[in-house]
Amino acid sequence: MRINKYLSSAGVCSRRAADKHIEAGEVTINGRTAVIGDMVEDTDEVCFQGRRIECDVPFILLVYNKPVGLVCSVKEKDNIIDAIGYPERIYPVGRLDKDSQGLVLLTNQGELHNQISHARNCHEKEYEVTVDQTVTKEFLESMRKGVAILDTVTRPCKVKKTSRNGFTIVLTQGLNRQIRRMCEALGYRVRSLKRTRVMNIKLDDLPVGQYREVTAQELEELQRML
């Protein structure tokens, strides 16, 4: 296995980040400084920043229904890692703001994290939204075409009215508090926001505050899409 893939599979970082650490001389194989392209066997001793790395960690990909009030940043209080209390080291794939509820993926795979969360890959994320006033045709059309926020215009997206004050929206980018900012730019305020899907993985009836492992079928389809 190539050294950068080894570090990614061990949950240390993504392959791209691994290459940077290797170039910086922070990775050794059997005591010698590694170089990009080195191959690693099961019997080799790999160290990252002086700490031995084992690549026998299990593959973990969880679906979590994040409650309102929790943050995805592991450096802040009331974060989802503490709330879940999972016995292995995991981290969230992307973010969902504190005031929102819904699907968050968590993994120990650096490369998988990078592939799903990178904005340039245009992976779909679906949300259910309730706002403070009637959803009009003009509002829906403006949301679909793109809204000027954060010194840019959002990508065209799918939007469907579901009730007098509700709609679903499918995004392929993840600007900071994007849906809330889009609504505010059009004179609306979000009352509730729930993420229900990331790519092919759906929240369905998973209770708030609970998590589950992805199924073999979900994982197979996800890897095909990636």
Secondary structure, 3 states (H helix, E strand, C coil): CEHHHHHHHCCCCCHHHHHHHHHCCCEEECCEECCCCCECCCCCCEEECCEEECCCCCCCEEEEEECCCCECCCCCCCEHHHHHCCCCCCEECCCCCCCCEEEEEEECCHHHHHHHHCHHHCCCEEEEEEECCCCCHHHHHHHHHCCEECCEECCCCEEEECCCCEEEEEECCCCCCHHHHHHHHCCCCEEEEEEEEECCEECCCCCCCCEEECCHHHHHHHHHHC
